Amino acid sequence: MAEIVSPGCPRGVPGNVEMPLAVERLPNGNTLIADAGDEAGFGSEIVEVDRVGNIVWNYHEGLKFAHSARRLKNGNTLITDTTNNRLIEVTPEKKMVMNSDEWCEGTGKLSDGSHLHYPNEAYELADGTFLVTDRNNDRFIQIDRHGNILWSYDKELHHPHNANPLPNGNFLVCDSDGNRILEVNRKKEIVWCYGDGSPHTLWWPRGALRLKNGNTVITDSKNHRVIEVTPEGKTVWTFQTEHVDKFYITHLTEEETFLIASTDGHHQVMEIDRLGNIVWLFRNYRRPAPIYARLTNGFFKEVGEDGMPRHWTLATRLSEGGGRVIWDTSHRPFPCPGLEYDRPGGLFLQQNIAVRVGETYRIGAEIKTVEVKGTACLHIDFYDAFGGSLYRDITEMPSGEYFSGTNDWTHDLFEVKVPRHATFAQIRLALNHSGIVFIRNLMMNPA
């Protein structure tokens, strides 16, 4: 019998904001939030919250990892439904009046024959057209409501985020995996750049906005900070929290405060002033998965009716629509599970476990891989009492060996000391890019 020390909540509960990715302060004083949903891919939605935290409107039908929501001049809401690779517009009555899947006779193709691939931001321009950041096509494009491409920029970008228009007619874009912010003019010339490609300057910047004074506010996500830089590149203001906070987007309000979406931190939207004071906060997060008193079903003998190993979660939030659990049925004395994945991104099989600060654990398992193009590994993450990870990036988490290619069963063993502020751990079998990884005989014991 599994001993649960802290139960989770039902998945996909409307209004439960789990991973806020975009925020916008509306003219009525409410805040529009795009929520990517929980770790297993459930619950993505758009919510409108009033000043006292009441949810006054939401939309969730069919959304998968929605990245952004913008209120249009006509009162409708423009949504990038990212994992579904589409752009939609819905009315206040939740009627869909535009769906990019219907373009080009229902093929969803744009006028150049391509299809949106992981769109993560869309703005309405002054002429009623849209500026869309088409991440996995390494570009941002101006399109009309019928999918005709009117202008595009696809040079020197590596997985861009959040292109937005500037008053001077140029565009500001986050070259996220290039670790740079670019200002591009209509002639497709780079007229300003911040970041030298090194994570020490910027690490996966997710948002940028230009202030009236000419400075640029940058959401430097994996450095868990927001900074303001001058046109000359001098940093004149920085905001960070004491805990790790992978901020996703920063929005400037009319009061010249900043709305910030906090994702891997404390699952909240906060509004701060120039001194770093929190002047408004929205958080209603409920953790979906239970915390077990100890590693449970580490030998994977218990299998549910859904074909999943009991007490384990398949985390697909970052898998861009791919990935599944498979079983090696030829393995004896009983089958062992594995992950099969076919695209960039990340797929995880994971479980939450109670831990004690300062205690050292020995973690071991046997791992087998088949044609892994990226990496596969067993790693562990630690979380604080608010559900925030204690690590800036997955590469910093304690782990065993990193596997790539094809490897026969290999015994993998590592030790980890529970860090300060940890309240529970999440042990994961991780796979990125593509391939297959199997696991058996997983153990986690005090050293």
C-alpha positions in Angstrom: 0.0 0.0 0.0 1.5 3.3 -1.0 1.9 5.8 1.8 0.9 9.3 0.7 2.1 12.1 2.9 0.5 14.9 0.7 -2.2 14.3 -1.9 -2.5 16.1 -5.1 -5.6 17.7 -6.7 -7.5 16.6 -9.7 -5.8 17.4 -13.0 -7.2 20.0 -15.4 -9.3 22.0 -12.8 -10.5 25.2 -14.5 -9.0 28.3 -13.0 -6.1 26.5 -11.3 -3.2 28.5 -12.8 -0.2 26.2 -12.9 2.3 27.6 -15.4 1.6 31.2 -16.3 3.5 32.1 -19.5 2.0 35.5 -20.5 0.3 38.3 -18.7 -1.4 41.5 -19.8 -3.1 44.2 -17.8 -6.4 45.1 -19.5 -8.0 48.6 -19.7 -10.6 47.5 -17.2 -7.9 46.8 -14.6 -8.2 43.0 -14.9 -5.2 40.8 -15.7 -5.2 38.3 -18.6 -3.1 35.2 -18.0 -2.1 32.4 -20.4 -1.6 29.2 -18.4 0.4 26.3 -20.0 -1.2 23.7 -17.7 0.3 21.0 -15.4 3.2 18.7 -15.9 1.1 16.0 -17.5 -0.3 18.3 -20.1 -3.7 19.0 -18.6 -5.3 22.3 -17.7 -3.9 24.8 -20.2 -6.3 27.8 -20.3 -6.7 31.5 -20.5 -8.0 33.3 -17.4 -9.0 36.9 -16.7 -8.6 37.8 -13.1 -9.9 40.9 -11.4 -8.0 43.0 -8.9 -9.1 41.0 -5.9 -8.3 37.6 -7.5 -11.7 36.5 -8.8 -11.6 34.7 -12.1 -14.2 36.6 -14.2 -13.5 34.8 -17.6 -11.7 31.8 -18.8 -11.3 29.7 -22.0 -9.8 26.2 -22.1 -11.5 24.2 -24.8 -8.9 22.1 -26.7 -5.9 24.2 -25.6 -2.5 22.5 -25.3 0.4 24.5 -23.8 -1.1 27.9 -24.7 1.7 30.4 -24.6 0.0 33.8 -25.0 -3.3 35.6 -24.9 -3.9 39.1 -26.1 -7.2 41.1 -25.9 -8.0 42.5 -29.4 -9.5 45.9 -30.2 -12.8 44.2 -31.0 -13.0 42.6 -27.5 -12.1 39.1 -28.6 -9.0 37.2 -27.4 -6.1 36.1 -29.6 -4.5 32.9 -28.4 -1.4 31.0 -29.4 -2.4 27.4 -28.9 1.2 26.3 -29.0 1.4 22.5 -28.9 -1.6 22.4 -31.3 0.5 24.6 -33.7 -2.4 27.0 -34.3 -3.6 30.6 -33.7 -7.2 31.1 -32.6 -9.5 34.0 -31.9 -12.5 33.6 -29.5 -15.3 36.0 -28.5 -16.2 36.9 -24.9 -19.0 34.3 -25.3 -16.2 31.7 -26.0 -17.2 31.3 -29.7 -14.2 30.6 -31.9 -14.3 33.0 -34.9 -10.8 32.3 -36.3 -8.8 29.1 -36.4 -5.5 28.9 -38.3 -6.2 25.1 -38.9 -8.9 26.2 -41.4 -6.5 28.2 -43.6 -5.7 27.0 -47.1 -8.8 24.8 -47.5 -8.4 23.2 -44.0 -4.7 22.3 -44.3 -3.6 25.0 -41.9 -0.9 26.1 -44.3 0.3 29.7 -44.7 0.6 31.3 -48.0 4.2 30.1 -48.4 3.1 26.5 -48.0 4.5 26.2 -44.4 2.5 25.5 -41.2 2.8 27.3 -37.9 5.2 25.3 -35.7 5.2 26.1 -32.0 3.8 29.6 -32.3 4.4 31.3 -28.9 3.3 34.9 -29.2 0.9 36.9 -31.3 0.2 40.6 -31.3 -2.4 42.6 -33.2 -0.8 45.4 -35.2 -2.4 48.8 -35.8 -3.7 47.7 -39.2 -5.4 44.6 -37.8 -2.8 42.1 -39.0 -0.9 39.8 -36.6 2.7 39.6 -35.7 3.4 35.9 -34.8 6.6 34.4 -33.3 6.8 31.0 -35.1 9.4 29.4 -32.8 10.3 26.1 -34.4 10.4 27.7 -37.9 13.0 30.1 -36.4 11.2 33.2 -37.6 8.6 35.8 -36.8 6.0 36.8 -39.4 3.3 39.4 -40.1 0.1 37.7 -41.4 -3.5 38.5 -42.1 -6.5 36.7 -40.8 -6.4 34.3 -43.7 -2.8 33.1 -43.3 -1.2 35.3 -45.9 2.4 36.2 -45.0 2.9 39.9 -45.5 6.4 40.1 -44.1 8.8 37.8 -42.3 12.2 37.7 -40.6 14.0 34.4 -40.5 17.7 35.3 -40.4 20.0 34.4 -37.5 17.3 33.3 -35.1 17.3 30.1 -33.0 14.0 29.4 -31.4 12.8 33.0 -31.0 10.2 34.1 -28.4 7.9 37.2 -28.2 8.5 39.4 -31.1 6.7 42.7 -30.6 6.3 46.0 -32.5 8.0 49.2 -31.5 6.7 52.8 -32.0 9.4 53.5 -34.6 8.1 50.7 -36.8 10.9 48.2 -35.9 10.5 44.9 -34.0 12.0 43.7 -30.8 12.6 39.9 -30.7 14.1 37.5 -28.2 16.5 35.1 -29.9 16.1 32.7 -27.0 18.5 29.9 -27.8 20.9 32.5 -29.3 20.8 34.3 -25.9 20.3 37.7 -27.5 17.7 40.5 -28.0 17.5 41.9 -31.5 15.9 45.0 -32.8 15.1 44.5 -36.5 13.8 47.1 -39.0 11.5 46.6 -42.0 14.4 46.2 -44.3 15.4 43.1 -42.2 18.5 44.8 -40.8 19.6 44.3 -37.2 19.8 47.8 -35.8 20.4 47.0 -32.1 21.5 43.9 -30.3 22.0 43.0 -26.6 23.7 39.8 -25.6 26.9 38.1 -26.9 25.5 34.5 -27.0 26.9 33.6 -23.6 24.6 32.6 -20.8 26.6 34.9 -18.5 25.0 37.8 -20.3 21.6 36.4 -21.2 20.4 32.8 -20.7 17.3 31.9 -22.7 15.7 35.4 -22.7 11.9 35.0 -23.1 10.6 38.6 -23.3 11.7 42.2 -24.0 10.0 45.5 -24.0 11.1 49.0 -24.9 10.5 51.8 -22.3 9.7 55.4 -23.1 13.2 56.4 -21.9 14.7 54.2 -24.7 15.9 51.5 -22.3 14.9 47.8 -22.8 13.5 45.6 -20.1 14.5 41.9 -20.6 13.1 38.8 -19.0 16.3 36.8 -18.6 14.6 33.5 -17.8 17.3 31.0 -16.9 19.2 33.6 -15.1 16.0 34.0 -13.1 15.9 37.8 -13.3 14.5 40.8 -15.0 16.9 43.5 -16.1 16.8 47.0 -17.7 19.6 47.9 -20.0 20.4 51.2 -21.8 20.9 51.5 -25.6 24.6 51.2 -24.8 24.1 47.9 -23.0 24.6 49.1 -19.4 22.4 47.4 -16.8 20.7 50.0 -14.7 18.0 47.9 -12.9 17.7 44.3 -11.8 14.9 42.3 -10.2 15.4 38.9 -8.7 13.7 36.8 -6.0 15.5 35.0 -3.2 14.3 31.7 -4.7 14.9 30.4 -8.2 12.3 31.9 -10.5 12.3 31.2 -14.2 10.4 34.3 -15.3 8.6 34.1 -18.6 7.3 37.5 -19.5 7.3 41.0 -18.1 4.5 43.5 -18.9 4.5 47.2 -18.3 1.4 48.7 -16.7 0.0 52.2 -17.1 1.2 52.8 -13.5 4.7 51.9 -14.7 4.8 48.8 -12.5 5.8 45.4 -14.0 3.6 42.3 -14.2 5.8 39.2 -14.2 4.8 35.6 -14.9 6.6 33.2 -12.7 6.5 29.6 -13.9 9.1 27.2 -12.4 9.2 29.4 -9.3 6.1 29.7 -7.3 3.5 29.4 -10.1 2.2 33.0 -9.7 1.8 36.3 -11.4 3.2 39.3 -9.4 3.2 43.0 -10.0 6.2 44.8 -8.7 7.3 48.5 -8.5 10.8 49.9 -9.2 12.0 49.1 -5.7 11.0 45.4 -6.0 8.0 45.7 -3.8 5.2 43.3 -4.7 2.1 45.5 -5.1 -0.2 42.7 -6.4 0.0 39.0 -6.5 -2.1 36.2 -8.0 -1.5 32.6 -7.0 -4.0 29.8 -6.6 -1.8 26.9 -7.4 -2.6 23.4 -6.3 0.0 20.7 -6.9 -1.6 17.9 -9.0 0.5 14.9 -8.1 0.8 13.4 -4.6 4.0 13.1 -2.5 4.8 9.6 -1.4 6.6 8.8 1.9 9.2 6.9 0.0 10.0 5.7 -3.5 7.0 3.6 -4.6 6.8 1.0 -7.3 10.5 1.4 -8.2 10.6 -2.1 -9.7 7.5 -1.2 -11.8 5.6 -4.3 -11.0 2.3 -2.5 -10.5 0.7 -1.4 -13.8 -2.6 0.6 -14.1 -5.4 0.0 -16.5 -4.1 2.9 -18.6 -0.8 1.0 -19.2 1.2 3.4 -16.9 3.3 2.2 -14.0 1.2 3.0 -10.9 2.2 6.0 -8.8 4.2 7.5 -11.7 3.4 10.5 -13.9 4.2 10.9 -17.6 5.2 14.5 -17.9 4.5 15.8 -21.4 4.2 19.5 -20.8 7.5 20.2 -22.5 7.3 17.4 -25.1 5.7 19.5 -27.8 3.0 17.0 -28.4 5.1 13.8 -28.6 6.2 10.9 -26.4 4.7 7.9 -24.8 5.4 5.1 -22.3 6.3 1.8 -23.8 7.1 -1.6 -22.2 9.7 -4.2 -22.9 7.5 -7.3 -22.6 10.4 -9.6 -23.3 12.1 -8.6 -20.1 11.9 -11.2 -17.3 10.6 -11.8 -14.7 8.3 -8.9 -15.5 8.2 -6.2 -18.2 10.1 -2.9 -17.6 8.9 0.6 -18.8 10.5 3.0 -21.1 10.1 6.3 -22.8 9.8 6.7 -26.6 10.2 10.2 -28.1 10.6 11.6 -31.6 11.3 15.4 -31.4 13.1 18.2 -29.7 11.9 19.0 -26.2 11.7 16.9 -23.1 9.7 13.9 -21.8 9.8 12.6 -18.2 8.6 9.7 -16.1 8.5 11.0 -12.6 7.4 10.7 -9.0 7.3 13.0 -6.0 9.0 11.7 -2.8 9.2 13.3 0.7 12.8 14.0 1.8 14.6 15.5 4.8 16.9 18.5 4.5 20.6 17.5 5.0 20.0 13.8 4.4 22.1 12.0 1.8 20.4 9.5 -0.6 21.9 6.9 -2.8 19.9 6.5 -6.1 20.5 3.7 -8.4 18.8 2.0 -11.4 19.6 0.1 -14.6 19.3 2.1 -17.8 19.1 0.9 -21.5 18.9 3.2 -24.5 18.1 2.7 -28.2 19.2 5.3 -30.7 19.0 8.3 -28.4 20.0 11.4 -30.4 19.9 13.8 -27.5 20.4 12.5 -23.9 18.7 10.2 -21.5 19.4 10.2 -17.8 18.0 9.6 -14.3 18.0 12.8 -12.3 16.4 14.4 -9.2 14.9 17.8 -8.6 14.1 19.4 -5.3 11.2 21.8 -4.5 10.5 24.3 -1.8 7.2 24.7 0.2 5.7 26.7 -2.6 6.3 24.2 -5.3 9.3 26.0 -6.8 12.4 24.1 -8.1 15.6 24.8 -6.3 17.6 24.7 -9.6 17.9 27.2 -12.4 18.0 24.7 -15.2 17.7 21.0 -15.7 21.4 20.7 -16.5 22.2 21.8 -12.8 20.1 19.0 -11.2 21.9 16.1 -9.6 21.9 13.1 -12.0 23.5 9.9 -13.0 25.2 9.2 -16.2 24.1 11.0 -19.4 23.4 8.4 -22.1 23.2 8.9 -25.9 23.1 6.5 -28.8 22.5 2.8 -28.1 23.6 1.2 -24.8 22.8 -2.2 -23.2 21.7 -2.3 -19.6 24.0 -0.2 -17.5 24.0 0.2 -13.7 23.7 3.8 -12.9 24.4 5.1 -9.3 24.8 8.5 -7.7 24.4 10.2 -4.4 22.7 13.5 -3.5 22.4 15.5 -0.3 19.0 17.2 0.2 19.6 21.0 -0.1 18.3 23.6 2.3 14.7 24.7 1.8 13.7 21.4 0.1 10.4 19.9 1.2 10.1 17.1 -1.4 12.0 15.7 -4.4 10.9 14.7 -7.8 12.9 11.7 -9.3 12.7 11.5 -13.1 13.7 9.4 -16.0 14.4 12.0 -18.6 14.7 11.9 -22.4 15.2 14.7 -24.8 15.3 15.0 -28.6 14.5 11.4 -29.8 15.0 7.8 -29.1 14.1 5.2 -26.5 15.2 4.7 -22.9 14.2 1.8 -20.6 14.6 1.6 -16.8 14.5 -1.2 -14.2 15.3 -1.8 -10.6 15.1 1.8 -9.4 16.0 2.3 -5.8 16.4 5.4 -3.6 17.6 4.9 0.0 19.4 6.9 2.7 23.2 6.5 2.2 
